[in-house]
Amino acid sequence: MTNFIGFLRSTTATETQLAPGEGQRALEQYIAWSEDLGKQGKIITGGGLSRRGRVIRATEGELTSTDGPHAEAAEIVGGYIVIVANDLDEAEKIFSTHPHLQYGPIEVRKVGERGCED
C-alpha cells in the first residue's frame, strides 16, 4: 500500500458565502468521513491549515520571507489528508467521496518514497 495526500483547496469566497451553521455541518461531515475511513484502516493523518504563514525563499544565497499564502490567489490549500491506497486510481476513488468536494477541489498526489518521484 502506498501513501497518497489530498490537498483540500477552496477560494476565500467559499468560506464567506457559507450560511450560518453550514460550516459546523461541513466540519461534522468531514469528521464522519475521516472516522469511516479510519475504521477501514485507510487514513493516516490529516488536518486543517492556518490562514496565515510565511513563504521562505533562498535567492542567490540570500534568505527572504514574505507573509503567505497570498490572499489574491484563486485557490488556497486549507487542509490535507494522507491515506493509504493501492494506486492513484484507488486514491481518487476514496477522495471522490469526501464532502469537501461541495466546496472546492481536492488535489491528490502520491507521497514519494524516495523524494520527488512520478
ABEGO torsion letter per residue (X at the ends): XBBBBBBBBBBAAAAAABBBGAAAAAAAAAAAAAAAAAAAGABABEEBBBABBBBBBBBGGBBBBBBOBBAABABBBABBBBBBBABAAAAAAAAAABAAAAAEBBBBBBBBABEBBX
